[in-house]
Amino acid sequence: MADYEPRSQPVFSVLVVGCGLSGLASALALAQAGHHVTVFERSAELQEVNPRSPA
């Protein structure tokens, strides 16, 4: 994984909605870039979701 240096300016507050693979990857990349990240997930617990069936 590449090393990230936090930005001096600007720092954004970012809201990521959903703890799917894309949401978590985005949250990680944004946090490593120095932004303030909040993640919201509808489900109270983390569980595997079958991609071929509705959640």
C-alpha distance matrix in Angstrom:
0.0 3.8 6.6 9.2 12.9 15.3 18.0 21.5 23.2 23.5 22.0 22.7 23.5 22.1 23.4 21.5 24.1 23.2 20.7 20.0 16.7 16.7 17.9 15.4 12.4 14.3 15.2 11.7 10.7 14.2 14.2 11.1 13.1 16.0 18.2 20.3 19.6 22.1 21.8 25.1 25.7 29.2 29.2 29.9 27.9 24.8 25.7 24.7 26.2 27.6 26.4 29.9 31.9 32.4 30.7
3.8 0.0 3.8 6.4 9.9 12.7 15.1 18.5 20.4 21.0 19.9 21.0 22.4 21.3 23.3 21.8 24.8 24.4 22.4 21.9 18.8 18.1 19.0 16.9 13.7 14.7 15.6 12.3 10.3 13.3 13.5 10.0 11.1 14.2 16.7 19.4 19.3 22.3 22.5 26.0 27.1 30.7 31.1 31.8 30.2 27.2 28.5 27.6 28.9 30.3 28.9 32.3 34.3 34.5 32.9
6.6 3.8 0.0 3.8 6.8 9.9 12.7 15.8 18.1 19.1 18.0 19.6 21.1 20.7 23.0 22.1 25.4 25.3 23.4 23.5 20.7 19.9 20.2 17.9 15.2 15.7 15.8 12.5 10.7 12.9 12.3 8.5 9.6 12.0 15.1 17.8 18.3 21.6 22.4 26.1 27.6 31.3 31.8 32.2 30.8 28.1 29.8 29.4 30.9 32.6 31.4 34.9 36.7 36.6 34.6
9.2 6.4 3.8 0.0 3.8 6.4 9.0 12.3 14.4 15.3 14.2 16.0 17.7 17.6 20.2 19.8 23.3 23.7 22.2 22.7 20.3 19.0 18.8 16.9 14.4 14.0 13.8 11.1 8.9 10.1 9.7 6.0 6.0 8.5 11.7 14.7 15.6 19.1 20.3 24.1 26.0 29.8 30.6 31.1 30.1 27.7 29.7 29.6 30.7 32.7 31.3 34.9 36.4 35.9 33.9
12.9 9.9 6.8 3.8 0.0 3.8 6.4 9.1 11.8 13.2 12.5 15.0 17.2 17.8 20.8 21.1 24.8 25.7 24.5 25.4 23.3 21.8 21.2 19.4 17.3 16.3 15.7 13.4 11.3 11.3 10.6 7.5 6.4 7.5 11.1 14.3 16.1 19.7 21.6 25.4 27.7 31.5 32.6 32.9 32.2 30.1 32.4 32.5 33.7 35.8 34.4 38.1 39.4 38.7 36.5
15.3 12.7 9.9 6.4 3.8 0.0 3.8 6.5 8.9 10.1 8.9 11.7 13.8 14.9 18.1 19.0 22.7 24.1 23.2 24.5 23.0 21.3 20.1 18.6 17.0 15.5 14.3 12.7 10.9 9.7 8.6 6.8 5.0 4.3 7.9 11.0 13.3 17.0 19.4 23.1 25.8 29.5 30.9 31.1 30.8 29.1 31.6 32.1 33.2 35.5 34.2 37.8 38.8 37.7 35.4
18.0 15.1 12.7 9.0 6.4 3.8 0.0 3.8 5.4 6.9 7.0 10.2 13.1 14.6 18.2 19.4 23.2 25.1 24.7 26.0 24.6 22.4 21.2 20.3 18.7 16.5 15.7 14.8 12.6 10.6 10.6 9.5 6.4 5.8 8.1 11.5 14.2 18.0 20.5 24.1 27.0 30.6 32.3 32.8 32.8 31.2 33.8 34.2 34.9 37.2 35.6 39.1 40.0 38.8 36.6
21.5 18.5 15.8 12.3 9.1 6.5 3.8 0.0 3.8 6.5 7.5 11.2 14.2 16.4 20.1 21.9 25.7 27.8 27.6 29.2 28.0 25.9 24.3 23.5 22.2 19.9 18.7 18.1 16.1 13.9 13.5 12.8 10.0 8.3 10.3 13.0 16.3 19.8 22.8 26.2 29.4 32.9 34.8 35.0 35.3 34.0 36.7 37.4 38.1 40.5 39.0 42.5 43.3 41.8 39.5
23.2 20.4 18.1 14.4 11.8 8.9 5.4 3.8 0.0 3.0 5.5 8.9 12.3 14.6 18.4 20.5 24.2 26.7 27.0 28.5 27.7 25.2 23.5 23.3 22.1 19.3 18.4 18.5 16.4 13.6 13.9 14.0 10.8 9.2 9.8 12.4 15.6 19.0 22.0 25.1 28.4 31.7 34.0 34.5 35.1 33.9 36.6 37.3 37.7 40.0 38.2 41.6 42.3 40.6 38.5
23.5 21.0 19.1 15.3 13.2 10.1 6.9 6.5 3.0 0.0 3.8 6.4 10.0 12.2 16.0 18.3 21.8 24.5 25.2 26.8 26.2 23.5 21.7 21.8 20.9 17.8 16.9 17.6 15.6 12.4 13.1 13.9 10.7 9.2 8.5 11.0 13.9 17.1 20.0 22.9 26.3 29.5 31.9 32.6 33.4 32.3 35.0 35.7 35.9 38.3 36.4 39.7 40.2 38.4 36.3
22.0 19.9 18.0 14.2 12.5 8.9 7.0 7.5 5.5 3.8 0.0 3.8 6.9 9.4 13.1 15.5 19.1 21.7 22.2 24.0 23.7 21.3 19.1 18.9 18.5 15.5 14.0 14.8 13.4 9.9 10.1 11.6 8.9 6.6 5.2 7.2 10.3 13.5 16.7 19.7 23.1 26.4 28.7 29.1 29.9 28.9 31.8 32.7 33.1 35.7 34.1 37.5 37.8 36.0 33.6
22.7 21.0 19.6 16.0 15.0 11.7 10.2 11.2 8.9 6.4 3.8 0.0 3.8 6.0 9.7 12.3 15.8 18.7 19.6 21.6 21.6 19.1 16.6 17.0 17.0 13.7 12.2 14.0 12.9 9.1 9.9 12.3 10.1 8.4 5.2 6.2 8.3 11.1 14.0 16.7 20.2 23.2 25.8 26.5 27.6 26.7 29.5 30.5 30.6 33.1 31.5 34.8 34.9 32.9 30.6
23.5 22.4 21.1 17.7 17.2 13.8 13.1 14.2 12.3 10.0 6.9 3.8 0.0 3.8 6.9 10.0 13.2 16.2 17.3 19.7 20.3 18.2 15.1 15.6 16.3 13.2 11.1 13.4 13.3 9.6 9.8 13.0 11.8 9.8 6.1 4.7 5.9 7.8 11.0 13.5 17.1 20.0 22.6 23.2 24.5 24.0 27.0 28.3 28.4 31.2 29.9 33.1 33.0 30.7 28.1
22.1 21.3 20.7 17.6 17.8 14.9 14.6 16.4 14.6 12.2 9.4 6.0 3.8 0.0 3.8 6.5 9.8 12.8 14.1 16.2 16.9 14.6 11.6 12.5 13.4 10.1 8.3 11.3 11.4 8.1 9.1 12.5 11.7 10.8 7.1 6.1 4.9 6.3 8.5 10.9 14.3 17.3 19.9 21.0 22.1 21.3 24.1 25.1 25.0 27.7 26.2 29.4 29.3 27.1 24.7
23.4 23.3 23.0 20.2 20.8 18.1 18.2 20.1 18.4 16.0 13.1 9.7 6.9 3.8 0.0 3.8 6.4 9.6 11.5 13.9 15.4 13.4 9.9 11.3 13.1 10.3 8.5 12.1 13.0 10.3 11.2 14.8 14.6 14.0 10.4 8.6 6.0 5.0 5.9 7.4 10.8 13.6 16.4 17.6 19.1 18.6 21.3 22.5 22.2 25.0 23.7 26.8 26.4 24.0 21.4
21.5 21.8 22.1 19.8 21.1 19.0 19.4 21.9 20.5 18.3 15.5 12.3 10.0 6.5 3.8 0.0 3.8 6.3 8.1 10.2 11.7 9.8 6.2 8.1 10.2 7.8 6.6 10.3 11.6 9.9 11.2 14.4 14.8 15.0 11.9 10.7 7.2 6.2 4.8 6.3 8.7 11.7 14.3 16.0 16.9 15.8 18.2 19.1 18.7 21.3 20.0 23.2 22.9 20.8 18.2
24.1 24.8 25.4 23.3 24.8 22.7 23.2 25.7 24.2 21.8 19.1 15.8 13.2 9.8 6.4 3.8 0.0 3.8 7.0 9.0 11.6 10.2 6.9 9.4 12.0 10.4 9.6 13.2 14.8 13.6 14.7 17.9 18.5 18.7 15.7 14.1 10.6 8.5 5.9 4.9 6.2 8.5 11.4 13.7 15.0 14.2 16.3 17.3 16.4 19.1 17.9 20.8 20.1 17.6 15.0
23.2 24.4 25.3 23.7 25.7 24.1 25.1 27.8 26.7 24.5 21.7 18.7 16.2 12.8 9.6 6.3 3.8 0.0 3.8 5.6 8.8 8.5 5.7 7.8 10.9 10.5 10.0 13.0 15.1 14.8 15.7 18.5 19.7 20.3 17.7 16.3 12.5 10.4 6.9 5.8 4.7 7.1 9.1 11.7 12.2 11.0 12.7 13.5 12.7 15.5 14.6 17.7 17.0 14.8 12.0
20.7 22.4 23.4 22.2 24.5 23.2 24.7 27.6 27.0 25.2 22.2 19.6 17.3 14.1 11.5 8.1 7.0 3.8 0.0 3.8 6.6 7.7 5.3 5.5 9.0 9.8 9.1 11.2 13.8 14.3 14.7 17.1 18.9 19.7 17.6 16.3 12.6 10.8 7.2 7.2 5.7 8.6 9.1 11.0 10.5 8.4 10.2 11.1 11.2 14.3 13.9 17.4 17.0 15.6 12.6
20.0 21.9 23.5 22.7 25.4 24.5 26.0 29.2 28.5 26.8 24.0 21.6 19.7 16.2 13.9 10.2 9.0 5.6 3.8 0.0 3.8 5.5 5.2 6.1 8.4 9.9 10.5 12.2 14.2 15.3 16.4 18.2 19.9 21.3 19.5 18.9 15.2 14.0 10.5 10.6 8.8 10.9 11.1 13.6 12.5 9.7 10.2 9.7 9.2 11.7 10.7 14.3 14.5 13.6 11.2
16.7 18.8 20.7 20.3 23.3 23.0 24.6 28.0 27.7 26.2 23.7 21.6 20.3 16.9 15.4 11.7 11.6 8.8 6.6 3.8 0.0 3.8 5.6 5.4 6.0 8.5 9.9 10.6 12.2 14.2 15.4 16.5 18.3 20.2 19.0 19.0 15.6 15.4 12.3 13.4 12.2 14.6 14.6 16.7 15.1 11.9 12.1 10.9 10.8 12.7 11.3 15.1 16.2 15.9 14.1
16.7 18.1 19.9 19.0 21.8 21.3 22.4 25.9 25.2 23.5 21.3 19.1 18.2 14.6 13.4 9.8 10.2 8.5 7.7 5.5 3.8 0.0 3.8 5.6 5.1 6.0 8.5 9.9 10.5 12.1 14.1 15.3 16.4 18.5 17.1 17.5 14.2 14.4 11.8 13.2 12.7 15.3 16.2 18.6 17.7 14.8 15.4 14.3 13.7 15.2 13.1 16.6 17.8 17.1 15.5
17.9 19.0 20.2 18.8 21.2 20.1 21.2 24.3 23.5 21.7 19.1 16.6 15.1 11.6 9.9 6.2 6.9 5.7 5.3 5.2 5.6 3.8 0.0 3.8 5.5 5.2 6.1 8.6 10.0 10.5 12.1 14.2 15.3 16.7 14.8 14.5 11.0 10.7 8.1 9.6 9.7 12.7 14.0 16.1 15.7 13.4 14.8 14.7 14.3 16.6 15.1 18.6 19.0 17.7 15.5
15.4 16.9 17.9 16.9 19.4 18.6 20.3 23.5 23.3 21.8 18.9 17.0 15.6 12.5 11.3 8.1 9.4 7.8 5.5 6.1 5.4 5.6 3.8 0.0 3.8 5.4 5.0 6.1 8.6 9.8 10.4 12.1 14.1 15.4 14.1 13.8 10.4 10.5 8.1 10.4 10.5 13.9 14.4 15.8 14.8 12.2 14.0 14.1 14.7 17.2 16.3 20.0 20.6 19.7 17.2
12.4 13.7 15.2 14.4 17.3 17.0 18.7 22.2 22.1 20.9 18.5 17.0 16.3 13.4 13.1 10.2 12.0 10.9 9.0 8.4 6.0 5.1 5.5 3.8 0.0 3.8 5.5 5.2 6.2 8.6 9.9 10.6 12.3 14.5 13.8 14.5 11.7 12.9 11.2 13.8 14.1 17.4 18.1 19.6 18.4 15.5 16.8 16.2 16.7 18.7 17.2 20.9 22.1 21.6 19.6
14.3 14.7 15.7 14.0 16.3 15.5 16.5 19.9 19.3 17.8 15.5 13.7 13.2 10.1 10.3 7.8 10.4 10.5 9.8 9.9 8.5 6.0 5.2 5.4 3.8 0.0 3.8 5.4 5.2 6.1 8.5 9.9 10.6 12.6 11.2 12.2 9.6 11.1 10.0 12.8 14.0 17.3 18.7 20.4 19.9 17.5 19.1 18.8 18.8 20.9 19.1 22.6 23.5 22.5 20.6
15.2 15.6 15.8 13.8 15.7 14.3 15.7 18.7 18.4 16.9 14.0 12.2 11.1 8.3 8.5 6.6 9.6 10.0 9.1 10.5 9.9 8.5 6.1 5.0 5.5 3.8 0.0 3.8 5.6 5.2 6.0 8.5 9.8 10.8 9.2 9.2 6.3 7.8 7.3 10.7 12.4 16.1 17.4 18.5 18.2 16.2 18.5 18.9 19.4 22.0 20.8 24.4 24.9 23.6 21.2
11.7 12.3 12.5 11.1 13.4 12.7 14.8 18.1 18.5 17.6 14.8 14.0 13.4 11.3 12.1 10.3 13.2 13.0 11.2 12.2 10.6 9.9 8.6 6.1 5.2 5.4 3.8 0.0 3.8 5.5 5.2 6.1 8.6 10.0 9.8 10.5 8.4 10.5 10.2 13.7 15.1 18.9 19.6 20.3 19.4 17.1 19.2 19.5 20.5 23.0 21.9 25.7 26.5 25.7 23.3
10.7 10.3 10.7 8.9 11.3 10.9 12.6 16.1 16.4 15.6 13.4 12.9 13.3 11.4 13.0 11.6 14.8 15.1 13.8 14.2 12.2 10.5 10.0 8.6 6.2 5.2 5.6 3.8 0.0 3.8 5.5 5.1 6.2 8.9 9.0 11.0 9.8 12.6 12.8 16.2 17.8 21.5 22.6 23.6 22.9 20.4 22.3 22.2 22.8 24.9 23.3 26.9 28.1 27.3 25.3
14.2 13.3 12.9 10.1 11.3 9.7 10.6 13.9 13.6 12.4 9.9 9.1 9.6 8.1 10.3 9.9 13.6 14.8 14.3 15.3 14.2 12.1 10.5 9.8 8.6 6.1 5.2 5.5 3.8 0.0 3.8 5.4 5.0 6.6 5.6 7.7 7.0 10.3 11.4 14.9 17.2 20.8 22.4 23.4 23.3 21.3 23.6 23.9 24.3 26.7 25.1 28.6 29.4 28.2 26.0
14.2 13.5 12.3 9.7 10.6 8.6 10.6 13.5 13.9 13.1 10.1 9.9 9.8 9.1 11.2 11.2 14.7 15.7 14.7 16.4 15.4 14.1 12.1 10.4 9.9 8.5 6.0 5.2 5.5 3.8 0.0 3.8 5.3 5.2 5.0 6.2 6.0 9.4 11.0 14.8 17.3 21.0 22.3 22.6 22.4 20.6 23.3 24.0 25.0 27.7 26.6 30.3 30.8 29.6 27.1
11.1 10.0 8.5 6.0 7.5 6.8 9.5 12.8 14.0 13.9 11.6 12.3 13.0 12.5 14.8 14.4 17.9 18.5 17.1 18.2 16.5 15.3 14.2 12.1 10.6 9.9 8.5 6.1 5.1 5.4 3.8 0.0 3.8 5.3 7.3 9.5 9.8 13.2 14.5 18.3 20.4 24.1 25.1 25.5 24.8 22.7 25.0 25.4 26.6 29.0 27.8 31.5 32.5 31.7 29.3
13.1 11.1 9.6 6.0 6.4 5.0 6.4 10.0 10.8 10.7 8.9 10.1 11.8 11.7 14.6 14.8 18.5 19.7 18.9 19.9 18.3 16.4 15.3 14.1 12.3 10.6 9.8 8.6 6.2 5.0 5.3 3.8 0.0 3.8 5.9 9.3 10.4 14.1 15.8 19.5 21.9 25.6 27.0 27.7 27.3 25.4 27.7 27.9 28.7 31.0 29.4 33.0 34.0 33.0 30.8
16.0 14.2 12.0 8.5 7.5 4.3 5.8 8.3 9.2 9.2 6.6 8.4 9.8 10.8 14.0 15.0 18.7 20.3 19.7 21.3 20.2 18.5 16.7 15.4 14.5 12.6 10.8 10.0 8.9 6.6 5.2 5.3 3.8 0.0 3.8 6.8 9.1 12.8 15.3 18.9 21.8 25.5 27.0 27.2 27.2 25.7 28.4 29.2 30.1 32.7 31.4 35.0 35.7 34.4 31.9
18.2 16.7 15.1 11.7 11.1 7.9 8.1 10.3 9.8 8.5 5.2 5.2 6.1 7.1 10.4 11.9 15.7 17.7 17.6 19.5 19.0 17.1 14.8 14.1 13.8 11.2 9.2 9.8 9.0 5.6 5.0 7.3 5.9 3.8 0.0 3.8 6.1 9.8 12.6 16.0 19.1 22.6 24.6 25.0 25.4 24.2 27.0 27.9 28.5 31.1 29.8 33.3 33.7 32.1 29.6
20.3 19.4 17.8 14.7 14.3 11.0 11.5 13.0 12.4 11.0 7.2 6.2 4.7 6.1 8.6 10.7 14.1 16.3 16.3 18.9 19.0 17.5 14.5 13.8 14.5 12.2 9.2 10.5 11.0 7.7 6.2 9.5 9.3 6.8 3.8 0.0 3.8 6.9 10.3 13.5 16.9 20.3 22.2 22.3 23.0 22.3 25.4 26.8 27.5 30.4 29.4 32.9 32.9 31.1 28.3
19.6 19.3 18.3 15.6 16.1 13.3 14.2 16.3 15.6 13.9 10.3 8.3 5.9 4.9 6.0 7.2 10.6 12.5 12.6 15.2 15.6 14.2 11.0 10.4 11.7 9.6 6.3 8.4 9.8 7.0 6.0 9.8 10.4 9.1 6.1 3.8 0.0 3.8 6.6 10.0 13.2 16.7 18.6 18.9 19.6 18.7 21.8 23.1 23.7 26.7 25.7 29.3 29.2 27.3 24.5
22.1 22.3 21.6 19.1 19.7 17.0 18.0 19.8 19.0 17.1 13.5 11.1 7.8 6.3 5.0 6.2 8.5 10.4 10.8 14.0 15.4 14.4 10.7 10.5 12.9 11.1 7.8 10.5 12.6 10.3 9.4 13.2 14.1 12.8 9.8 6.9 3.8 0.0 3.8 6.7 10.1 13.4 15.4 15.6 16.8 16.4 19.6 21.4 21.9 25.1 24.5 27.9 27.3 25.2 22.1
21.8 22.5 22.4 20.3 21.6 19.4 20.5 22.8 22.0 20.0 16.7 14.0 11.0 8.5 5.9 4.8 5.9 6.9 7.2 10.5 12.3 11.8 8.1 8.1 11.2 10.0 7.3 10.2 12.8 11.4 11.0 14.5 15.8 15.3 12.6 10.3 6.6 3.8 0.0 3.8 6.7 10.2 12.0 12.7 13.6 13.0 16.1 17.8 18.1 21.4 20.8 24.2 23.6 21.5 18.4
25.1 26.0 26.1 24.1 25.4 23.1 24.1 26.2 25.1 22.9 19.7 16.7 13.5 10.9 7.4 6.3 4.9 5.8 7.2 10.6 13.4 13.2 9.6 10.4 13.8 12.8 10.7 13.7 16.2 14.9 14.8 18.3 19.5 18.9 16.0 13.5 10.0 6.7 3.8 0.0 3.8 6.8 9.2 10.2 11.9 12.1 15.0 17.0 16.9 20.3 19.9 23.0 21.8 19.4 16.1
25.7 27.1 27.6 26.0 27.7 25.8 27.0 29.4 28.4 26.3 23.1 20.2 17.1 14.3 10.8 8.7 6.2 4.7 5.7 8.8 12.2 12.7 9.7 10.5 14.1 14.0 12.4 15.1 17.8 17.2 17.3 20.4 21.9 21.8 19.1 16.9 13.2 10.1 6.7 3.8 0.0 3.8 5.6 7.5 8.9 9.0 11.6 13.7 13.5 16.9 17.0 20.0 18.5 16.1 12.7
29.2 30.7 31.3 29.8 31.5 29.5 30.6 32.9 31.7 29.5 26.4 23.2 20.0 17.3 13.6 11.7 8.5 7.1 8.6 10.9 14.6 15.3 12.7 13.9 17.4 17.3 16.1 18.9 21.5 20.8 21.0 24.1 25.6 25.5 22.6 20.3 16.7 13.4 10.2 6.8 3.8 0.0 3.8 6.6 8.9 9.9 11.9 14.0 13.3 16.5 16.9 19.3 17.2 14.4 10.9
29.2 31.1 31.8 30.6 32.6 30.9 32.3 34.8 34.0 31.9 28.7 25.8 22.6 19.9 16.4 14.3 11.4 9.1 9.1 11.1 14.6 16.2 14.0 14.4 18.1 18.7 17.4 19.6 22.6 22.4 22.3 25.1 27.0 27.0 24.6 22.2 18.6 15.4 12.0 9.2 5.6 3.8 0.0 3.8 5.5 7.0 8.8 11.5 11.4 14.8 16.0 18.4 16.2 14.0 10.2
29.9 31.8 32.2 31.1 32.9 31.1 32.8 35.0 34.5 32.6 29.1 26.5 23.2 21.0 17.6 16.0 13.7 11.7 11.0 13.6 16.7 18.6 16.1 15.8 19.6 20.4 18.5 20.3 23.6 23.4 22.6 25.5 27.7 27.2 25.0 22.3 18.9 15.6 12.7 10.2 7.5 6.6 3.8 0.0 3.8 7.0 9.6 13.0 13.8 17.5 19.1 21.6 19.4 17.4 13.6
27.9 30.2 30.8 30.1 32.2 30.8 32.8 35.3 35.1 33.4 29.9 27.6 24.5 22.1 19.1 16.9 15.0 12.2 10.5 12.5 15.1 17.7 15.7 14.8 18.4 19.9 18.2 19.4 22.9 23.3 22.4 24.8 27.3 27.2 25.4 23.0 19.6 16.8 13.6 11.9 8.9 8.9 5.5 3.8 0.0 3.8 6.4 10.1 11.7 15.4 17.4 20.1 18.2 17.0 13.3
24.8 27.2 28.1 27.7 30.1 29.1 31.2 34.0 33.9 32.3 28.9 26.7 24.0 21.3 18.6 15.8 14.2 11.0 8.4 9.7 11.9 14.8 13.4 12.2 15.5 17.5 16.2 17.1 20.4 21.3 20.6 22.7 25.4 25.7 24.2 22.3 18.7 16.4 13.0 12.1 9.0 9.9 7.0 7.0 3.8 0.0 3.8 7.1 9.2 12.9 14.8 17.8 16.6 15.8 12.3
25.7 28.5 29.8 29.7 32.4 31.6 33.8 36.7 36.6 35.0 31.8 29.5 27.0 24.1 21.3 18.2 16.3 12.7 10.2 10.2 12.1 15.4 14.8 14.0 16.8 19.1 18.5 19.2 22.3 23.6 23.3 25.0 27.7 28.4 27.0 25.4 21.8 19.6 16.1 15.0 11.6 11.9 8.8 9.6 6.4 3.8 0.0 3.8 6.3 9.8 12.2 15.0 13.8 13.7 10.6
24.7 27.6 29.4 29.6 32.5 32.1 34.2 37.4 37.3 35.7 32.7 30.5 28.3 25.1 22.5 19.1 17.3 13.5 11.1 9.7 10.9 14.3 14.7 14.1 16.2 18.8 18.9 19.5 22.2 23.9 24.0 25.4 27.9 29.2 27.9 26.8 23.1 21.4 17.8 17.0 13.7 14.0 11.5 13.0 10.1 7.1 3.8 0.0 3.8 6.6 9.2 12.0 11.5 12.3 10.0
26.2 28.9 30.9 30.7 33.7 33.2 34.9 38.1 37.7 35.9 33.1 30.6 28.4 25.0 22.2 18.7 16.4 12.7 11.2 9.2 10.8 13.7 14.3 14.7 16.7 18.8 19.4 20.5 22.8 24.3 25.0 26.6 28.7 30.1 28.5 27.5 23.7 21.9 18.1 16.9 13.5 13.3 11.4 13.8 11.7 9.2 6.3 3.8 0.0 3.8 6.0 8.7 7.9 8.6 6.7
27.6 30.3 32.6 32.7 35.8 35.5 37.2 40.5 40.0 38.3 35.7 33.1 31.2 27.7 25.0 21.3 19.1 15.5 14.3 11.7 12.7 15.2 16.6 17.2 18.7 20.9 22.0 23.0 24.9 26.7 27.7 29.0 31.0 32.7 31.1 30.4 26.7 25.1 21.4 20.3 16.9 16.5 14.8 17.5 15.4 12.9 9.8 6.6 3.8 0.0 3.8 5.4 5.6 7.9 7.7
26.4 28.9 31.4 31.3 34.4 34.2 35.6 39.0 38.2 36.4 34.1 31.5 29.9 26.2 23.7 20.0 17.9 14.6 13.9 10.7 11.3 13.1 15.1 16.3 17.2 19.1 20.8 21.9 23.3 25.1 26.6 27.8 29.4 31.4 29.8 29.4 25.7 24.5 20.8 19.9 17.0 16.9 16.0 19.1 17.4 14.8 12.2 9.2 6.0 3.8 0.0 3.8 5.6 7.5 8.2
29.9 32.3 34.9 34.9 38.1 37.8 39.1 42.5 41.6 39.7 37.5 34.8 33.1 29.4 26.8 23.2 20.8 17.7 17.4 14.3 15.1 16.6 18.6 20.0 20.9 22.6 24.4 25.7 26.9 28.6 30.3 31.5 33.0 35.0 33.3 32.9 29.3 27.9 24.2 23.0 20.0 19.3 18.4 21.6 20.1 17.8 15.0 12.0 8.7 5.4 3.8 0.0 3.8 6.9 9.1
31.9 34.3 36.7 36.4 39.4 38.8 40.0 43.3 42.3 40.2 37.8 34.9 33.0 29.3 26.4 22.9 20.1 17.0 17.0 14.5 16.2 17.8 19.0 20.6 22.1 23.5 24.9 26.5 28.1 29.4 30.8 32.5 34.0 35.7 33.7 32.9 29.2 27.3 23.6 21.8 18.5 17.2 16.2 19.4 18.2 16.6 13.8 11.5 7.9 5.6 5.6 3.8 0.0 3.8 6.4
32.4 34.5 36.6 35.9 38.7 37.7 38.8 41.8 40.6 38.4 36.0 32.9 30.7 27.1 24.0 20.8 17.6 14.8 15.6 13.6 15.9 17.1 17.7 19.7 21.6 22.5 23.6 25.7 27.3 28.2 29.6 31.7 33.0 34.4 32.1 31.1 27.3 25.2 21.5 19.4 16.1 14.4 14.0 17.4 17.0 15.8 13.7 12.3 8.6 7.9 7.5 6.9 3.8 0.0 3.8
30.7 32.9 34.6 33.9 36.5 35.4 36.6 39.5 38.5 36.3 33.6 30.6 28.1 24.7 21.4 18.2 15.0 12.0 12.6 11.2 14.1 15.5 15.5 17.2 19.6 20.6 21.2 23.3 25.3 26.0 27.1 29.3 30.8 31.9 29.6 28.3 24.5 22.1 18.4 16.1 12.7 10.9 10.2 13.6 13.3 12.3 10.6 10.0 6.7 7.7 8.2 9.1 6.4 3.8 0.0
